[in-house]
Structures are given as C-alpha cells and as structure tokens.
C-alpha cells in the first residue's frame, strides 16, 4: 500500500503549478437512486502558488419542493510541490446556519482549529491532510498508479480528520453528458457494513478531474454526482 503523498509526482513547486490549470469550472447533476435532487457548480482558481475552490449545491426537482436549500463549501490554501495544502475550509447552509463549520489549518503547530455551533476545538493535523473539497482536486497531482494499488488519504470535514483508503479498480471509458472519458476508477476500501462506500472516476486526459462520484450510505441513500460541463484554462 502506498500513501497519497508517495504517489504524487516529485517535482518542484513551479513545475507542480505548471501542470495545474489556472481555472476550472464544472457543473454536475446530483441524483438519488436515479432521481435528480440537485445541481453542483464548482470553481477552482490558482494564482501562482495559492488556490481557492468553491462548490455550491442547490436543491432541484422533488427535493426543492420539500427542502429548498443551498450548501456552499469553500477551500483556500497554497500550491506546494506535492499539491494542495489547505489553510481554510468552510461549509455553509443557506437555511440552517447552526450546521455551519469553519476550520483553519495550522501546519506549523500541526493542529486544525475548528468552530462548530459556537464551540472551538483543536484537532491533531496529520501531514498532507485535505478538506472535503480540496481532496478531489488533489488528484490532479496523482502519479499514475497500477490497477489494484491503494492510496491512503487523510481528509477533514472541518470538525475531525479521518483516514480513507481507496483502491484503483479498473480504467474504463465512461460516457457522461459532458462527453466520454478514459478514467481511473477508485473505490473506497471498507471493513464493516456500517461504513459509507464511495467511488470516483477520474478523467485521465483532463488532469484526473472527477467526472463521476458515487456515495452509498448504509441507510440506503445512493448519491451520484455526474459531470454535465467542464471548462479549464
């Protein structure tokens, strides 16, 4: 098994920035068991050695009738030799501020400062930790693994940090509303039925950008995020 950092290309900071686009805009449809419930709009911007990401999910279809809400995720930080290093992460809900989360990453001290429902906490911060949104863009720096190999990722939701293991299952060509892509298909390694399952398909010739993501909750929810449009420069 190799960690994510071991899979990243060993290049200088300037070279790393050169392979990362300066701007990405993407739109996804979000479905639950095939029924559209939302749209996701994402923007990634790089300015030399810094980055910002914003992801906005809006309710659509039947869900909008019963829960017309909007969730915004934001991440900002540095672009280093081994990829993205988040400094700030936030999650906001338009109609329920009680569930908002704000986190800052103090890499010098090795702690994450989290604010949730008025409570401030400090959590140990493993090296190479990504937040919920930067993790998917960190794949841009992923060196090509072989089928069957695994990557271990430390990820934070702004309140805690957990480690996830993903295995490269195969490399299929898949069709999306945004076009057809040759992909790397990763699947989360789980050990108990109570764990959520996740899969991601990364477009090989589009800087490993996620074109399809599937989450399976133990309670029966199956969320699928599929690419509708993608622009980069």
Phi, psi and omega in degrees: 000139178241144177283163181300319182298327180288341180269351182282145181297137181273087182228167179286166179300318181297318180292321179299316180297329183293329183270351178264126180303156177280337179205138175227133171235135183217149175230136179235154165261142180244122181237156173237110185054041175088350181263122182294129179234354181188169173233143180239126176242127183234146176225128175243132177227135176242131176238096185058251185253023174232159180218159170221144177226136172229133178232122182241122178250124180243140178293142177221169175061219183299322182298324181297330180293321185260339183209081181277086187233171178217133179243128180243126174249137179225139178222140175215150181177209185249156171254113183252184181299326182255023173114211186274140175233100182295142174247329179219144176219140177216149174227128181230143173246133185297327187244011179206079182294344180294343181257008178292147180228140174226135182220143172237144185252113178261092185288332178294319180271344181073037179223153172252128178265118185243139175235120181214123181052043176079357181259131179254132180223159174240131184239137176305139187243101177296152177300146177069014178298137174247159173266181187300326184262325181292334181303317182291330179276342176294337178298343177299336183260010185281123173286149187294114175275173176262153178303132181099341179285157183239150173237143179248127184237131170268122184228142179244142172261012181094346180244331180207171178238130178230155178258135179234142177249130178239139180245136175285114185274309180198185182227068185278162169263124184239156180252132177229167175301340179271357180128183178261143184222140166279125191234164165252122186257110178256144178230135179292136177275121179244158185237344178223155179296342183277353180276142174290143178257150181213145176223148178218138178247121184252129181285118184299316186266011176233054176049042177055036181282138180292122178253346176206135179223135180232131175241129176244117180270145179302337181277000175107356177284131177234103181262131179233126181248118186237135184291130175257324182205147181213128174229145178209158174204000000 
